[in-house]
Amino acid sequence: MALSDIEIAQAATLKPIMQMAQERLHIPLEALEPYGHYKAKIDLTWLNKQTGPDGKLILVTAISPTPAGEGKTTTTVGLGDALNRIGKRTVIALREPSLGPVFGMKGGAAGGGYAQVVPMEDINLHFTGDFNAIALAHNLLAALMDNHIHHGNSLGFDARRIVWRRVMDMNDRALRSTVVSLGGPGNGFPREDGFDIVVASEVMAIFCLATSRKDLKERLGNIIVGYTREQTPIRARDLNAQGAMAALLKDAIKPNLVQTLENNPAIIHGGPFANIAHGCNTVTATKAALKLGEYVVTEAGFGADLGAEKFIDIKCRKSGLRPNAGVVVATLRALKHHGGVEAKDLNTPNVDAVKRGIANLERHVHNMRENYGVPCVVSINHFTSDTAEELDALRAHMDAMGVPVVLARHWAEGGKGAEELAHMVVKLAESGTAKTKFVYADEDTLWNKMQAIATKIYGAAGISADASVKAKIDKLQADGYGHYPVCVAKTQYSFSTDPKLRAAPSGHTVNIREVRLSAGAEFVVMICGDIMTMPGLPKEPASMRIDIDDDGKISGLF
């Protein structure tokens, strides 16, 4: 009987993190802050003193997610191990898992099989406390705002125009819309409020895009929490909140160092969702990894239409980072799903369904190469149900596009199973053909930026919005926010806003349901279709399978 992911992780032989950091990355002891035996934070002052050339940056993305799973994080880890195996000093840079999906749908997010980052339980459960610090900083601002209103409201908050909600790191649909300050005058003025999940917090976005503590504090101060009756914005700095918020993030801003099952270095830091935020680990972590390794393998959330687009148009635009090569992850099972096959039949050979589903992969590859300027390889995660005929059909189609396809077995074999992929990535990265392109220009209007994303990336005919939403976009443009990039919040399951439309739908209209300004993160969120910034738990959440025994051994994390 095959071992589960958590059983594989628990059986691994880990190196003490201080030893691994010195041996593999030459980080001195005084630049490390251990969190137990196998986790550590890296000192920012030491990192800022590192000079020399940066390593090459590899971006791992995927096709549109399906119930069959694609294994993007698993590929990121397996590729990092494989690059180390072929002699390239490589650091992996990943996002931190949110407890919402851990207890909801996924049950864990640290890779899988023999391509995992460890200690797996710690990474999935609290880790080094970064998300807790982000939630506290966010909710401190909410508390300071309500306290200010209670004590006279000298800034003139209009209770109808407060935009700063509260957050928690858990899926809880009952808290999406709430009423606060009930119980009489001593508890403030009652008003409607609500909760988002921590990974949707603007503080999380700021945390992931900030380049220093100074930049972090300045961005926190720029957060708009509400408006006056005259619609003048009121910012966190008007409440003098940014200093205390930054203080809560004092340790969180330092990157977290762990290791893979093969004792290779991995930096895991920050974690905004890609369907409701910008979906990338911190700029601090990526830049640190580039100083420490010859190669850095990082990932962007969900498919190349969401995570990779935001990686390019938000993270790269703001930070100066430029990927040297990309990997688009898929499975034959997932392609069959996009070809119309239901989950129960995905193990049945079906060449025709693979051919139909390739349309989804083809558009993601096109976006990577033509719209983002990143040369890429298609990595197929191997399943025992895969057939040679299905793989041949895929190869023939991608060969016609001039795109290499590699069958990877890192889930079962670790880094050894991804060596062919590693060699192909090195070939692409060292070819010098990457020329990063943005989907839109800074000077384009917010409306035209959204139009460009919808038509170029999603294959849509255009965009739409109710009059009130369009008016708000126009006002943001007139108020001087038009140069900000756009962060689209939409379903990850389709190029459209309908999660049921598989493969590569075209000619649809992307409706903008709501628009939110993130003045500290410096982007404008366009919420499209039925997307929740506070997800709910499924009928049978993953938490029902998670347990701990008398010896403290955890089970049930995938």
Residue, then its C-alpha position, 0 to 999 in steps of 0.5 A: m500500500a502506497l504511503s500518504d504524503i504526510e507519512i512520506a514526510q514524517a519518514a524523511t530524514l531532515k537536516p538541522i536547518m542551521q546545518m543545511a543553511q551553512e552547507r548549502l547557502h553559506i548563511p552564517l549562524e548570526a544571520l539565522e533565527p531558528y524556529g525549532h530544529y527545522k525552520a528558520k528566518i533569515d535576517l534582512t540586514w544580512l540579506n541586504k548586504q549580499t552582492g553579486p549576480d542574481g540567479k536565473l528565475i524559473l516560473v512554474t504555472a499551470i493549466s486551468p485547475t480541475p478536480a483531477g489536480e495538476g500538481k504545480t507545487t509538487t512540480t516546483v519542488g521536484l524541479g528544484d530537487a532535479l536542478n540540484r541533482i544536475g549540479k545547479r545550486t537551486v533555491i525554491a521560493l513558495r507561498e505559505p499555505s492558508l489554513g482555509p484550504v488546509f481545513g477546507m478543500k486541500g488538506g495541505a499545500a506543501g507538494g506531494g509524494y516524494a516532492q515535498v517541502v518539510p516539516m510538512e505539518d508545521i508549514n501547513l499549521h501556523f508555520t512561523g506565525d506570519f499569517n497570524a501577524i498579518a491578521l493582527a495588523h489588519n484587525l488592529l487597523a479595523a479596531l483603531m478605526d472603530n475606536h476613533i469613530h467612538h471617541g468623536n470621529s474627528l476625521g469625519f468617517d461616513a459610516r456608509r462609506i467604511v471599506w476596511r473589513r476584518v479578516m481571519d485565516m479560515n473559511d467561514r461563510a457566516l462571517r461574510s456579512t455581519v453587523v458590529s458594535l451592537g450592545g449600546p453606546g459603550n460599544g460604538f455605532p452599529r454598522e454593517d461589516g464583514f470578514d475576508i480571508v487573510v490571504a485576501s487582505e490588502v496587508m497580505a498584498i502589501f507584505c508580499l510586494a514591499t521591498s523593505r521595512k520602510d516601504l512596508k510602513e509607507r504602504l501600510g500608511n497609504i491604505i484607505v479605510g473609509y471616506t468622509r461624506e464629501q468622499t475624501p479618502i481617510r487613510a491608515r496614516d490619518l489614524n497613525a496606525q502604520g507604525a504599530m502595524a509594521a511593528l506587528l510584522k517585525d519578524a514576519i517580514k523576514p523570509n522563512l527557510v526550510q528544506t525539501l525531502e532531499n535536503n535542498p533549500a526552500i524559502i516559503h514566505g507570504g501567500p495571497f490567493a491568485n483568484i482573489a489576490h495576486g497569488c505570489n510569494t513575497v518579493t523579499a523571498t524571491k530576491a533573497a533566493l536569487k542572491l543565494g542560488e544559481y537557479v530559483v524555482t518559484e510558482a504563481g497561483f492557479g493557471a497562467d491566466l491568473g497567477a502568471e498574469k499577476f506575477i508579470d503585470i503586478k509583481c514583475r512590474k513593481s519589483g524589476l524581477r524577470p523570469n528566464a523560463g517557464v513551466v506549464v504544468a498539466t496532466l493527461r487526466a486534467l486535459k481529459h476533464h477539459g475535453g468533457v470527461e467527468a471525474k469518475d472516468l478520468n482513468t479511462p483512456n480517451v485520446d479524443a478527449v485529450k485532443r479536445g482538452i489541449a485547447n486549454l493548455e494551448r491558450h496558457v502556453h500562448n499566453m506565456r510565450e506571446n503575451y508574457g514573453v517567457p519561453c516555456v516547457v510543458s511538464i506532464n505529471h505522470f499517472t499510472s493510467d496515462t497511455a502512450e497514445e494519449l501522450d503521443a497525441l499531446r506531443a504531436h500537437m505541442d510539437a506543431m507549436g514548437v513547445p517541448v513536452v516532458l513527462a515528469r515522475h517526481w511525485a513517485e521518484g523525487g528529483k530523479g524523476a524530473e531530471e529531463l525537465a531540469h535539463m530542458v529548463v536550463k536549456l531554455a533559461e540559458s537561451g536568452t530568449a526571455k523578453t518579459k512583456f506586460v499585457y498593458a501599459d502603465e498609462d492605459t486607463l483602468w478600463n482598458k487594462m481590464q479590457a486587455i486582460a479579458t481579450k488577450i488572456y481570457g479570449a473574451a470579446g470584451i468586458s461589461a459593468d453596471a453603471s455604478v461600477k463603471a462610474k466607480i472605475d471612472k472616478l478612480q481613474a479621475d482621482g489619479y489611480g489610473h496608473y495602477p495595475v489591475c488585479v482580477a478576482k475571478t474563478q480559477y476554473s475557467f477562462s470565463t467567469d463561469p467555472k463550468l466552461r472548460a477548455a478554452p471558451s472564446g467570445h464571452t463577456v467578462n462582467i465586473r461585479e465590484v471594484r476595490l482600491s488597494a492604495g497601499a498595495e498599489f493596484v485596483v481589484m476587479i471582482c468578476g463573476d461569482i467570486m468570494t473573498m471569504p470562501g466557505l467550507p465544503k460539505e465534508p471539509a478536509s478537517m474531518r480527516i485531520d487528527i493527532d494521537d497521544d504522542g503528538k503525531i498528526s494524521g490526515l494532512f494529505 
